[in-house]
Amino acid sequence: MKANMKFLTYLSVYKAFILKIVLSLEYVHFDHKCRDIASLIPILTLNVESLNKCVEQCWLRQEYRSVIFKRLFPICELYSVDVSELQPAKLGTSCTVIPREDIRLDGSEVIESNE
């Protein structure tokens, strides 16, 4: 499944203007039933409110290779290896797996504001 999201990266002040930089990410994800992959320990576990926030965290941290978003909790687990190959083929909706290589910068936008 393909998805697109926008998020605010940072605010910058330039010549008395506040510049808001908005990036757009595109990613491909696969929903699976959660499976215990106890042999792998996530490098970072975050409490996030959405899949998009989980993808954003993975994209901002270049050292991670994949992400698992557990919808029921919601928890975002970042891994240093690609865990997509370890997930079962049976589809479900409790976990979403996204390899880092499937997250791409789709565009950016600079918005001037005099606030």
C-alpha positions as CSV (number, residue, x, y, z in Angstrom):
1,M,0.0,0.0,0.0
2,K,1.3,3.4,-0.9
3,A,0.9,6.4,1.4
4,N,1.9,10.1,1.3
5,M,2.3,12.4,4.3
6,K,3.5,15.9,5.1
7,F,5.2,17.0,8.2
8,L,6.9,20.1,9.6
9,T,10.6,19.7,10.0
10,Y,11.6,23.0,11.4
11,L,11.1,26.8,11.7
12,S,13.8,29.2,10.6
13,V,14.2,32.9,10.9
14,Y,15.6,34.7,7.9
15,K,15.6,38.6,7.6
16,A,12.7,39.0,10.1
17,F,10.6,36.4,8.4
18,I,9.7,33.0,9.9
19,L,10.2,30.3,7.3
20,K,8.3,27.1,7.9
21,I,9.8,24.1,6.0
22,V,7.3,21.4,5.2
23,L,8.6,18.1,3.8
24,S,6.4,15.5,2.0
25,L,7.3,11.8,2.4
26,E,6.0,8.9,0.3
27,Y,6.3,5.4,1.6
28,V,5.1,1.8,0.8
29,H,3.9,-0.3,3.7
30,F,2.6,-3.7,4.4
31,D,0.2,-4.7,7.1
32,H,0.8,-8.0,8.9
33,K,-0.3,-9.9,11.9
34,C,2.2,-9.1,14.6
35,R,4.8,-11.9,15.1
36,D,7.2,-12.3,17.9
37,I,10.7,-11.6,16.6
38,A,12.4,-12.0,19.9
39,S,15.7,-12.7,18.3
40,L,15.8,-9.0,17.3
41,I,15.7,-6.2,19.8
42,P,14.6,-2.8,18.5
43,I,17.2,-0.2,18.8
44,L,14.6,2.4,19.6
45,T,11.0,2.1,20.8
46,L,8.8,5.2,20.7
47,N,5.2,6.0,21.7
48,V,3.6,7.7,18.8
49,E,0.1,8.6,17.8
50,S,0.1,7.5,14.2
51,L,1.9,5.5,11.5
52,N,2.9,8.8,9.8
53,K,4.8,9.9,13.0
54,C,6.6,6.5,13.1
55,V,7.6,6.9,9.4
56,E,8.8,10.4,10.1
57,Q,11.0,9.2,13.0
58,C,12.6,6.5,10.9
59,W,13.3,9.0,8.0
60,L,14.8,11.5,10.4
61,R,17.2,8.9,11.9
62,Q,19.3,7.7,9.0
63,E,20.9,4.8,11.0
64,Y,17.7,2.7,11.0
65,R,16.9,0.1,8.3
66,S,13.2,-0.6,9.1
67,V,10.3,0.2,11.3
68,I,7.4,-1.8,12.8
69,F,4.3,0.2,13.9
70,K,2.1,-1.7,16.3
71,R,-1.3,-0.3,15.9
72,L,-2.9,-1.7,19.1
73,F,-0.5,0.1,21.5
74,P,0.6,2.4,19.5
75,I,4.3,1.7,19.5
76,C,7.0,2.5,16.9
77,E,10.0,0.1,16.8
78,L,13.1,1.1,14.9
79,Y,15.5,-1.6,13.8
80,S,19.1,-1.5,12.5
81,V,18.2,-4.4,10.1
82,D,15.4,-4.9,7.6
83,V,12.8,-6.8,9.5
84,S,10.3,-7.0,6.5
85,E,11.7,-10.4,5.5
86,L,11.0,-11.8,8.9
87,Q,7.3,-10.9,8.9
88,P,4.7,-13.6,8.0
89,A,3.1,-13.6,4.6
90,K,-0.4,-13.8,6.1
91,L,-2.0,-10.3,6.0
92,G,-3.6,-8.7,9.0
93,T,-3.8,-5.2,10.4
94,S,-2.1,-5.3,13.8
95,C,1.4,-4.5,12.6
96,T,2.8,-2.3,9.8
97,V,6.3,-3.0,8.5
98,I,8.2,-0.5,6.4
99,P,11.8,-0.9,5.1
100,R,13.8,2.3,5.2
101,E,14.4,2.0,1.4
102,D,10.6,2.4,0.8
103,I,10.5,5.8,2.5
104,R,11.3,8.6,0.0
105,L,11.3,12.4,0.0
106,D,8.5,13.4,-2.3
107,G,8.9,17.2,-2.1
108,S,9.4,20.2,0.1
109,E,7.8,23.6,0.5
110,V,8.9,26.8,2.2
111,I,6.1,28.9,3.6
112,E,6.9,32.5,4.6
113,S,5.2,33.9,7.7
114,N,5.5,37.3,9.4
115,E,4.1,36.0,12.7
